[in-house]
Amino acid sequence: MSNVTGWILVAFVLYLLMMIVIGALYSKKSSNTEEYFLGGRNLGGFVAALSAQASDMSGWLLMGLPGAIFVWGINGGDGWCAVGLLIGTILNWLIVASRLRKYTIKAGNAVTLPMFFENRYRDQKKTLMLVSSIVIVIFFAVYCASALAAGGQLFQSIFGVDYKIALTLGALVILIYTFLGGFMAVCVTDFIQGTLMLIALLAVPIFAVVFMGNAGLSVSAGLTDAIAENPGFVNLFHGATPVGVISGLAWGLGYFGMPHILVRFMAVKSEKEMTKSKGVAITWVTISLIMAAVIGIVGRAYMDFDKMNEVGTEKIFIEMIKKVFTEEMNAPIVAGIFLCGILAAIMSTADSQLLVSASAVAEDIFKGVIKKDASDKKVMIVSRATIVIIAILAYIIAWNPNSSVMSLVSDAWAGLGSAFGPLVLMSLFWKRTNLPGAIAGLVSGAGVVILWDYIPVVAGETIKAATGLYSLAVGFPVSLIFIILVSLITKAPAQEIVDEFDAVKDVKDEM
């Protein structure tokens, strides 16, 4: 092992140990299900904001997006996707966050999204809870696999170890601290990880530009070939197609249905802290998305294109960090710290998804449907067993070393966004929504994505492959239409449900 690799390894070991220690510290504070799954609704503004955004962006922000832009530019490299995500984030915090927090308190102090749906619609037969929990587990297994795949690629690129060994190491660390500490451990670690991600995003492209200037090369000169091949490389509107723009912007719709993000809104301790969270989160995501795109553009000028194709274009940020801090600056410990920023992005998503999946199985299916009188102790046992099982499923899905982070994230994001997004919005803002409409919207949204992305019905191809249109752009409106139509042609909700809906605005902070 070289001296450089040794120092990077030291940074990784210290970082991973810190994450595990945090999990151990919070294990004593997670003695019941509300503490374990929602932190006792005691989340501060800054922690809520950064943990929500860190768990949202994942390895996609530091690997998938820069890699796509490195190859195709902002027009063909998910530039419109970044725009859609920015708009979706802003709307989610401004429109959904406060009302969801208040409504979940009013609706039986629900601690999970499926529980909120059950209480909101008085689902006595638990049908909506059961279906929504199953959807969460299915798509989160895929989503978590994207994080594990990104982690495997990271360790493989840095330390030269076999992908499968690297995958195993990353999965074990995430599993340990999520298993121990629950929601607060996840949120505190995500806060640290969100901060580290932002610093890495800001510093690396700036240093790369400085060193390019020292070598007498400007960014514009370095991009000459890329722009000659693709005039839209740095022009979002050049050659934009309706399908491309719609597909990219549709990513923003997914925010309204992401359980691992929505649960942060539910956990904020007061409206005052919520106001703080909104400003911090919107600022963080704006800077992060811009800088991730900048990394792809600057990386095209700074790095060798052919070499990156051999290494893997989704590793562009990793390779830039290594070049800046080990070759240009001879500061491997700094390289290790910034590479931990990528690891942070990966871990912050995987831990959140494991915890939400655990809550869906233990709190919603086991206690909500199977054994309604289950004690907190038994629910906690089931939840931790679920974390292990989902992690194993994700591990199996990510086993292929050629797994694409972008592809896995795309499929899971579409499924969750289509199934839950319209239902969350209608639950919060349309009092006429009823139980049959809710079930119809949930099933149709998830069903369209599965049909669109996975079933080859067009000359041996999936509809997604044949049309190029992102499934979320179809699944979301289909789900919305089903909710509205089925709700209107079936019995109106009971008066107590309507009264509760109207009373949500009067919910007072308890802390």
N, C-alpha and C positions, 0 to 999 in steps of 0.2 A: 504494500500500500504506500502511495506517495505521501509526502508531507502535506501537500495540498488536500488530498482526499482525507487524510487523518484529521485535519482541522475542521473540515466540513462535517465529518462524522461526529466530532466532539460537539459541534453546534446542534446537530440533530438529536444526539443522545440527551443533551441537557434539555432541549425543547420538549422532547417526548416524555422525559421524566417529570417535567413541570406539569404537563397535561394530566399525567396519571396521579400525581400528588393532589392536584385540584379535585379530581374525582374522588379520591380517598377522603379528603377533608369534608366534602359535601355529603358523603355517604351517611354520616351520622345525622344529617339534617333532613334526610329523605325517608322518614319513618312511616309516612302514610301516602296514599295515592295522590292527594292534592299537592303535596310537597314534591313528590317524585315526578308527576306529570306536568305541573303548572307552577311550581315554586311558591305555592301559597299566594298567588297573585301579588307578589311583592317585588316585581321587577322594576328597576330604576330606568330612567329615560335613556341614558347613554348605553347601558347594557342592552336594553331592548332593541335600540336602533341598530347597533353594530352587530349584535348576535343575529338579528333578523336578516340583515343584508349579507353577512358572512355565510349564513346557512343557505341563503338564496343563491348566491353567485357561484359557489363551488369551484371545482377545477376548471369549469367551462370558462370562467372569467380570465384565468391566467394561462390556460392551455388551449381550449377549444376556439375562443374568439381571436386571440392573437395569431394562432396558427392559420385560421381561415383567411384572415386579412393579409397575413404574410404572403399567402399564395395568390389570392384573388383580388385583394384590395378592398376598399370599404364598400364599393358598389356590389361586388359579387362575393364578398367574404363576410356576410352577416352584418354589414353595416346597418341595414334597415332593421335587423333583429335587435341590435343595440339600441336603436331609436325606440323601437316598440317596448323594450324592457324598461327604458327610462320613463316613458310615458306611463306604463303600467305600474311601476313602483310609486310614482308620484300620486296617481289616482288611488292606489290601494291605501296609502297612508292618509290621504286627505278625505276619502269618502268612506272607506270600510273600517279603518282601525278603531276609531272611537265608538262607533255604533255597535260593532261586533263585541267589543269589550263590555259595554253596558248591557247588551242583549243577553250575553251568556251569563251575566250575573243575575239578571231578571228571570231568565228561563232556567230556574232550578240550580243556579250556580254551576253550570256545565263546565267540565274541565277538559273535554275533548270536543272536536268538531262533530263527530257522529252523535255524541250525547246532546249537543246543542240542537241538532236536527230532531232528535227524538223528543226533547222537551218542547221545542218550538211548535211541532205539529201534533203533540199528544199521541205519539206513535205507540199505542198500547201493545201491538203485536211485535214491536221491535224490528219490523221489516226494513225500514229506512236505515236504522242503526246498523243492522247486519250487512246490508248491501254496501253502504258507504265504508264500513270497516274493511270489507273484502277488497274493494277497489283501492283503498289506501295501501293495503299489504301488497297487492299485485304490482302496482306501479312504483311503489317505493322500493321494492326489491330490485327493480330495473334501475331506478334512480341511484340507489346506493351503490349498485354495481359500477356506475359511471365514476363515482368517487374512488372506489377501490382500484379501478382500472387506471385512473389518473395517478394514484399513489404508486402503483406498480411501475408505471412508465417513469415516474420521477426517480425512484430508487434505482431502477435499472440504468437510467441515463447518468446518474451521479456516481454510483458506486460500481457499475459494471456487473452487478449480480444478475442472476437469472430472474426474468420477469416474475415467475411464479413464486420464487422465494421472496422477492420484494413485495409482491401482492400479499403474501401471508403475513409479513412483518407489519405492514400498514394496517391490515385488518385487525390484528391482535391488539394493537395499541388503542385504536378507536373503540374496540369492543370493551376493553378494560375500564376506561374512564367513564364511558356511557353506562356500563353495567353498574358501576359503583355509585356514581353521584346523582344520576337522574337529571332533571330539567335544569336546576341551578348550576350544576357542574358543566352541563352543555352550554348554557348561556354565558357563564363566566369565561370558559375557554374560547367560545366563539367571539366574545368581546376582545380578548387578547389577539385572537387570530385575525379579526377584522381590522384591528389597528396595524398589525404587521403586514397584512396584505396591502393596505393603503400606502404605507411607507415604501414597500417594494415597488409598487406600481409607479410611484412618483420618482423614486431615485434612479432606477435602472435606465430608463430611456434618456434621462438628463445626462447621466455619466457617459452613455454611449455616444450621444451627440458631441459631448466635450472631447472625447477621445478621437472621434472622426475628424473634428476640427484640427486637433493636434497633428493628424496625419495629412492635413491639407485637403480633406474631402468633405463636402457639404452633403446634407441629407438629400437635397434636390439633385445633386450630381449622382449620388448613389442610386437614385430611383429612376435614372434615365431609361434604362432598359425596361424596367417594369411598366413605366408610363407609355413607352413606345409600343409595347405589346398589348397593353390594356389602358386606354385613355381614361377609363373610369377608376383606375387604381386609387386615386386620391379625390375622386369626384363622385359623391353619393348619387347624383342624379343622372350621370352619363350612362346611357344604355339601360336605364332602369325599366323593368317590365312590370306590368300590372300584377302578375303572379308573384314575382319576386318581392315587390313592395308589400302586397297584401300578406304574404307568408311571413315576412319579417316583422311587420307591425303586429301581426296576430300573436306573436310571442308575449306581448304585453297583456293580453287577455288572461294568460295563465295565472297571473298573480292573484286574482280574485279567488282561485281555487287551490292554493298551495297550503296544505295543513301545517307544514313545518314553519311557515311564515305567519299564518293566521294565529297560531297558538301563542306567538309573542304578543300580539295585540291583546289577547285574552288575559295575559299574565301581568300586564303593566299595572302598577299599584294605584295610580291616580290619574285624573285628567291633566293635572299639571305636568306630570312626568310624560304623559302621552304627547302633549304639545312639544316638549323638549325632544322627544323621540323623532317626531315628524321632521323637524329641521335637520337634525343630525343625519337621519337616514337618507333623506333626499340629497343632501350635500355629498354624503359618502358615495352614493351610487352614481351621481353625476360625474364626479371626479374619476371614479374607478372605471366606468365604462369608456370615458374619453381616453384615459391613459392606457387602457388595454388595447384600444384601437391604435393609439400612438405606438405602442410596442410593436404591433404587427407591421406598421409602416416604417418606423425607424429600423426595425430588425431587417427589413428587406434591403436597406441601404448598408447596414452595418455588418451583416452576416453573409456568408457565401451561400447562394441559393441552392446550388447543386449538392453541397455538403448537407444542408438542412433537409433536402429531399431524402437523402440516404439515412440520416439520423431519425427523421420524423418531424414534420412541420409543426405538430402540436407541441413540440419541445422547444420552440423558438425562445420562449422566455427563459427557460432553464439554461439554454446554451448562451444566451446573452449575459446572464448573471455570471456564468462561469468565465466567459471571456473578459468581461469588465473587471471582475474582482480577483481573478486568479492570474490572468495573463497581463492585463493592463496595469493593475494596481498591486498585485502580489499581496492581496489581503484575503486569504482563504477563509478566515473565520467570519469576515463580513459576508463573503459569498454564502457561507453556511447559514447565516442568519436570514439572508434574503431568500435562499432556497427553502427555508422553513416557512416563508410566506406562502409559497406554493403549496407546501404540505398543509399549511393552515387552511387554505381555501378548500382543500380536499376533505380534511377532517371535519371542518365546521358544517359541511353539508351531510356527510355520512352520519355523524353523531345525532343530528337533529332528526334525520329520517328514521334511524333505528328507534329513537325514543317515541316518535309519533306512531310508528308501526306497533311498538310494544303497547302503547296506550289503546290503540284500536283493538288489539287482540285481547288484552287483559281486562281493561276497564269496560269496553263496549261489547265484545263478544262473550268473554268468559263470565264477567259479573253481570253484564246487561242482559244476556240471553240464556246462557247455560246454567249458571249458578248464582242466582240473584242475591242470595244471602251470604256470599263469599266475604270473608274478612279481608281487611286491608293487607294482612300478612300473606294470605293466599294470592291475592291480586298481584302483590309485589313479586312473589315467586314466579307466577305465570308471566309477568311482564319481562322479567330478566331472562327467563327461558326463551321468550319470543325474540328478544334482542339477539340471542345466540343463533336462533334458527334463521332469522331474516339475514343476519350477517353471513351465515353459511350459504344461503340461497344467492345472495349478491356476489359472494366469493366465487361460486360456481359459474354464474353468468359472466363474470369478469375474467374467468380463467384463460380465455383466448388472448394471447399477447397482442393480437391485432385489433382488439376491441377499440372502437372509436368513442372517445369521450363525448364528442358532439352528438353522435348518433344516439347513444344511450340516453343522454339528457333530453334530446329532442322528443323521443318517444314517450318518456315518462312525463315530461312537462305537458305535452299535449293531452295525455290521458287524464291527469289530475285536473288540469285547467278546464277541460271540456266537461268532466263529470261534476266538479264542485263549483267552478266559477259562477255559472248562471244561477245555481241553487243558492249560493251564499248571497248574491246580490238580490235575488227575489225574496229570500228569507228576511233580509234586512229592510228592504224598501218597498215591497208590494204586499199589502195586508191580505189580498185576495188569494195569495198562494196557499194551496192546501196539500194534504199528505199525498193523494194520488198524483198531483202535478209534480211534487218534489221527487217522488220515486221515478216517474216517467222521465223527468229531466236528467236524473242521475244515471239511469240505465242507458238512455239514448246517447248521452254524451260520451260515456265510456265505450259503448258499442260502436259508435261511428269511428272512433280512433282505432279500435282493434281491427275493424273492417278495412279502414283506409290504409293503415300502416303494415298490417301483418298478413292479410289474406290475398293471394294472387288471383284476382278476378278479371283482370284485363289482359288477355293474351299472355297469360303466365306471369304477369307483373302485378304488383300492388297498385292501387289507385294513386298512391303517393308517388311511386316511381313513374307512372304513366303521365301524370299531370304536372308534377313538380310543386303542387300546392300543399302547403303545410296543413296537416289534419286538424290542428286547433282552429284554423280559420273556418272549418266546416263543422266540427264537433260542437263548438261553443254556440253558434246560432241555432243549430239543430236542437240542442238541449234547451236553450231559451224558449224556442217555439213550442216544444213539448210541454214545458212547465206552464206556459201561458194557456195553451189550448186545452190541456187536460184539466187544469184548475178551473177554467171557465165552464166546461161542460159537465163538471162533477159538482157535488154539494159544496157550498161555501163553508169556510172554516167556522167553528163554533164562536159564539160571542166572547167567551173568555180568552180565546186566542187573539181575537181582534183587539180586545181591551188591553191585553198584555203588550201587543204590538204598539198601541198608542201610548202606553205608559213608559216605554223604554227611554224616551227622552227625559223623563223625570227621575231616572235612576241616580241616586246620590253616591258619591265616593264613600267607601267604607274606611278609607285610610287617608 
